[in-house]
């Protein structure tokens, strides 16, 4: 009996520590079990009188942002995705939703409230305007989740067939070059060859590049060509960007270590054919990275339009930006959650 009597207080203590709101009787003593009070919300304040007041959300502070605008179908609706913050020293990653409370609700404040205008850039020219509707959601397609806005497009006639654009908020004129980016005059919109012709040229580009860059020769070049598109270059030239994948597809998933990805940006050669400007050649054993072009911009009218890349790894994809700086073609930005290029993999052609 002494042992049982000694256990009684211990059991009562254990019971009082359990969550819930039931009444428990033990040995003639009634014990009430109650949950602790919930913590106060970060968005409400209670004054001594008991009134509850909502605290207004504050904007997430950053500098001007670079955006990707993606058309929804063939209509005038489009999504607005921030890529990175633009600083004098280059592009900087956005805050993470995991580290910034209420990011989706706070991010549009001061950036894309209803009727905010954005300048659309494509092929080194102003292609039109996006007018935000003020809504906000969360985009989780890439390894870094981002706030997502939307709005309506007003495209210039020659840009009606374009589906993706780089964009800047019209009010963010931090960079003088934005004022010098040309709009579209009749006949000024660069014309790219059709896909059949681009594919033929991309096959010729592969034969030249593989032979001179030390890339392992595949059993079939047509089988490794996964993507090709025309790109604009200074002086009105039309360049070529192509992605080749050996051992896999241009998608997420595992690839044998002997596989590789090869991404090439090239300009027409004076003697015919193509001269590479920049390549990203990486063996899968050094980390899978298969890039393709999503959009091209025109942030600096004195240089080639920037190329926004979508890069596929094994289980995630990320965004990167390729373009020219004062020293030539380079990787201007990559999402920090993406795998960095292997040493010497992403480089100017030499």
VENBEL-V966808 format. One record per backbone hydrogen bond with DSSP energy under -0.5 kcal/mol. NH is the residue of the N-H (numbers start at 1). CO is the residue of the C=O. Records with the same first field share a line. If there is no record, write none. Layout:
NH=CO  CO
This chain:
5=1
6=2
7=3
8=4
9=5
10=6
11=7
12=8
13=9
14=10
15=11
16=12
17=13  14
18=14  15
24=31
26=29
29=26
31=24  29
33=22  31
34=32
44=41
45=53
47=45  51
50=47
53=45
55=43
56=54
60=106
61=59
66=84
67=167
68=81
69=165
70=68  79
71=69  163
72=77
73=71
75=72
78=151
79=70
80=149
81=68
82=80  147
83=66
84=66
85=92
86=64
87=85  90
90=87
91=332
92=85
99=96
100=96
101=99
103=100
106=102
107=103
108=104
109=106
111=108
112=108
115=132
116=113
118=130
119=168
120=128
121=166
122=125
124=297
125=122
126=182
127=120  125
128=120
129=154
130=118
131=152
132=116  130
133=150
134=150
137=148
139=146
140=138
143=317
145=143
146=139
148=137
149=80
151=78
152=131
153=76
154=129
156=127
159=156
160=157
162=159
165=69
166=121  296
167=67
168=119
170=117
172=169
173=171
174=172
176=174
178=175
179=176
180=177
181=177  178
185=183
188=185
198=194
199=195
200=196
201=197
202=198
203=199
204=200
205=201
206=202
207=203
208=204
209=205
210=206
211=207
212=208
213=209
214=210
215=210
224=220  221
225=221
226=224  243
227=243
229=241
231=239
233=237
236=233
237=234
239=231  237
240=266
241=229
242=264
243=227
244=262
245=224
246=260
251=249
253=313  314
256=247
259=256
260=246
261=282
262=244
263=280
264=242
265=278
266=240
267=275
269=273
272=269
275=267
277=265
278=265
279=347
280=263
281=345
282=261  280
284=259
285=257
286=283
287=284
290=312
291=289
292=310
294=308
295=308
297=306
303=300
307=322
308=295  306
309=307  320
310=292
311=309  318
312=290
313=311  316
318=311
320=309
321=333
322=307
323=330
324=304
325=328
328=325
330=323
332=321  330
333=321
335=319
338=335
345=342
346=342
347=279  345
349=277
